[in-house]
Amino acid sequence: MNPSDTSPAANSLSQFIQWSLDLRNKWRTRHGEEADQSDERKERWVDVRPFWKPWFRGQENAAWLLTPKLYRISKTNAKTLFAFEEEMRGEFKRRAPQLANGLPLPKDEDEWGWYTLMRHYGAPTRLLDWSDGALIGLYFAVRATQENTKPGSDTAACVWILDPYRLNLLSFYQRDDSYGVALPSWESAEEYLPELFVGEKLLRTKPLAVSPPQLFPQLSSQRSHFTVFGSKSNGLQELREKDEYLLDKIKIPADAVERIRSELELCGISEATIYPDLEALSRELDSVWSSYSGELL
């Protein structure tokens, strides 16, 4: 564990929930204080306040950066990666109908639908997944994987917590005249996914919080949202350094992972509820069997 990391640690489900509530209340209070400084800001905050909530992203290794898959190649510049991504987007749209096996696909012009489908199946994109459910984010941090089930593992997990409204306050251009979490139809969101193969460039630099329609069952069960990155691969970290109310994290010590996983299971948060399909059900039953057979040895 990084000794310079002063993030709070949760050793149980109850501790995690309390830290999350404290942070939510702190951020919501800050929004109210800022709203009192401007009539226009106050009017907008009154409109969105009932819907405002933080987003959560669980990572099984607390040392991992908040970097989307496309940008994890550090020696390649964003312009080159964006051009390669454009080719992958086109290839995915061309070949997916042959392999969908009855899965409803987005309309051809629905670029955000295709982009989230790519991310859903693991293709490299500029998207990071988030959930507005705290326990769902926590599940992804402690989910049984090869990384956190190694005997004697001392790898801490973590849950990142983001204020999506504040992110977009920092990311919107003045000309956007927008407030809140972006929808795919907004001009600001469309500029993150330029039309394919017409020579358009990625002009946006900062990440944006966006909520596309939940076209697939897993997006709904996971209460999914996304941040889409612009041309800066470290955009979230840069903004975090400018605004202390934007982003925080709660660490999960390695020796607390199994306990919290068990507590989540008691609350009905498991592989088959997060991934509502037969493969996930089989993985869940395999995990139960592995635990049982281990006790017999």
Beta strands, then each sheet from edge to edge (+ up, - down):
strand 1: 55-59
strand 2: 127-131
strand 3: 157-162
strand 4: 208-210
strand 5: 224-228
strand 6: 247-252
sheet 1: 1+ 3- 6+
sheet 2: 2+ 5- 4+
end
